[in-house]
Amino acid sequence: MESIRSWPWAWAWLAFFVIVLLRAGGTYGIGRAVAAGLLRDRRPGRRVRLAMAQVERWGPPAVTVSFFTVGAQTAVNLGAGLAKMTFPRYLTGLVPGAVIWATIWSTIGMSAFLAVFTGGAERASWLLVLVVAVVLVVLLRRSIRHSTPAAERFRD
């Protein structure tokens, strides 16, 4: 990775962009393959179908945001595949995430990025994480309320 940073910036950025597209897209593909094998002979239950619908709806922003994290990208991309998020929806999260990831790695690098979030700006980064978590919870709860009638929510 360090040798790529010595390339002209545009080439380094393009290399990092392609690397993340292949890595994340491959992880998503593995998830889809596993899901296809698991669901081949049986239909998922109602709760699983509801969860899959939520991933289809809110998954792309989660995929994009995962590229700001260290270690969560693989889990989120695999989860998107396991939940059978459609490929066009997945791409709407992957491409901006890949742009973010390539820009971070081709400019300041991950060590400088992490230093910002663990150094003097630690409180600000925790506040950002808290705000994002609260917004996601509110959006998910609102989405669940609007997607199923109250009587159906408590069945099953």
Legacy VTK file of the C-alpha trace (Angstrom):
# vtk DataFile Version 3.0
C-alpha trace
ASCII
DATASET POLYDATA
POINTS 156 float
0.000 0.000 0.000
2.803 2.392 0.843
4.353 2.035 -2.612
1.053 3.022 -4.243
1.119 6.319 -2.319
4.378 7.194 -4.073
2.603 7.143 -7.455
1.128 10.307 -8.973
-2.016 11.133 -6.989
-4.555 10.377 -9.732
-3.061 6.919 -10.363
-2.857 6.156 -6.649
-6.467 7.239 -6.157
-7.609 5.105 -9.088
-5.693 2.081 -7.774
-7.248 2.438 -4.308
-10.696 2.923 -5.858
-10.384 -0.268 -7.918
-8.979 -2.194 -4.935
-11.944 -1.299 -2.740
-14.495 -1.950 -5.487
-13.082 -5.428 -6.004
-12.642 -6.220 -2.303
-16.014 -4.904 -1.124
-17.874 -6.153 -4.192
-16.320 -9.588 -3.752
-17.389 -9.673 -0.097
-20.925 -8.701 -1.120
-20.842 -11.451 -3.760
-19.814 -14.034 -1.165
-22.739 -12.947 1.009
-25.150 -13.258 -1.922
-23.819 -16.733 -2.746
-24.200 -17.905 0.845
-27.721 -16.456 1.033
-28.670 -18.135 -2.242
-27.511 -21.482 -0.877
-29.279 -21.043 2.446
-32.536 -19.843 0.952
-32.635 -22.206 -2.032
-34.867 -24.807 -0.410
-36.792 -22.708 2.089
-38.589 -19.437 2.246
-37.364 -17.037 4.952
-39.700 -16.257 7.844
-41.655 -13.041 8.159
-39.118 -11.365 10.453
-36.246 -12.224 8.146
-38.193 -10.839 5.167
-38.869 -7.613 7.108
-35.190 -7.337 8.014
-34.229 -7.919 4.378
-36.642 -5.155 3.325
-35.035 -2.775 5.819
-31.567 -3.615 4.501
-32.815 -3.002 0.973
-34.156 0.381 2.037
-31.452 1.631 4.443
-28.519 -0.500 3.344
-26.913 1.853 0.806
-26.223 4.630 3.366
-24.897 2.008 5.786
-22.550 0.676 3.095
-21.270 4.189 2.376
-20.753 5.079 6.050
-18.934 1.799 6.689
-15.990 3.105 4.683
-15.336 5.653 7.440
-14.811 2.814 9.902
-11.983 0.418 10.464
-13.030 -3.204 10.359
-16.758 -2.756 9.763
-16.579 -2.580 5.978
-16.292 -6.336 5.563
-19.175 -7.054 7.940
-21.453 -4.468 6.318
-20.677 -5.597 2.761
-21.121 -9.263 3.702
-24.362 -8.400 5.506
-25.670 -6.574 2.455
-25.075 -9.712 0.422
-26.558 -12.027 3.048
-29.672 -9.845 3.207
-29.867 -10.091 -0.593
-29.730 -6.343 -1.182
-30.202 -5.862 -4.918
-27.024 -5.097 -6.803
-28.155 -1.688 -8.147
-29.058 -0.566 -4.575
-25.763 -1.937 -3.290
-23.849 0.034 -5.921
-25.503 3.278 -4.769
-23.771 2.759 -1.431
-20.564 1.157 -2.679
-19.455 3.766 -5.219
-19.568 6.796 -2.857
-17.960 4.650 -0.156
-15.188 3.637 -2.543
-14.638 7.302 -3.452
-14.331 8.163 0.249
-11.995 5.271 0.966
-9.764 5.964 -2.047
-9.566 9.653 -1.159
-8.595 8.951 2.448
-5.954 6.392 1.502
-4.493 8.413 -1.378
-4.227 11.657 0.596
-3.813 11.646 4.342
-3.686 7.895 4.777
-5.493 5.929 7.412
-3.026 6.725 10.215
-3.646 10.457 9.888
-7.392 9.867 9.581
-7.385 7.803 12.780
-5.239 10.381 14.563
-7.918 12.982 13.959
-10.558 10.727 15.469
-8.487 9.500 18.413
-6.367 12.560 19.158
-7.456 16.025 20.211
-10.795 15.699 18.487
-11.799 12.631 20.508
-14.863 14.272 22.038
-16.018 15.559 18.673
-15.655 12.118 17.111
-17.669 10.476 19.902
-20.320 13.130 19.505
-20.448 12.429 15.768
-20.805 8.683 16.406
-23.581 9.351 18.921
-25.460 11.672 16.548
-25.216 9.163 13.671
-26.427 6.340 15.945
-29.399 8.370 17.198
-30.379 9.406 13.674
-30.187 5.796 12.447
-32.312 4.533 15.355
-34.938 7.234 14.778
-35.060 6.534 11.036
-35.291 2.775 11.523
-38.053 3.048 14.132
-39.974 5.464 11.935
-39.542 3.210 8.931
-40.742 0.147 10.822
-43.807 1.982 12.095
-44.728 3.139 8.607
-44.003 -0.156 6.871
-46.219 -2.427 8.988
-49.569 -1.779 10.646
-49.504 -1.795 14.454
-51.524 -5.023 14.705
-49.097 -6.895 12.445
-46.017 -5.691 14.296
-46.767 -7.880 17.312
-47.752 -11.072 15.452
-45.404 -13.948 14.646
LINES 1 157
156 0 1 2 3 4 5 6 7 8 9 10 11 12 13 14 15 16 17 18 19 20 21 22 23 24 25 26 27 28 29 30 31 32 33 34 35 36 37 38 39 40 41 42 43 44 45 46 47 48 49 50 51 52 53 54 55 56 57 58 59 60 61 62 63 64 65 66 67 68 69 70 71 72 73 74 75 76 77 78 79 80 81 82 83 84 85 86 87 88 89 90 91 92 93 94 95 96 97 98 99 100 101 102 103 104 105 106 107 108 109 110 111 112 113 114 115 116 117 118 119 120 121 122 123 124 125 126 127 128 129 130 131 132 133 134 135 136 137 138 139 140 141 142 143 144 145 146 147 148 149 150 151 152 153 154 155
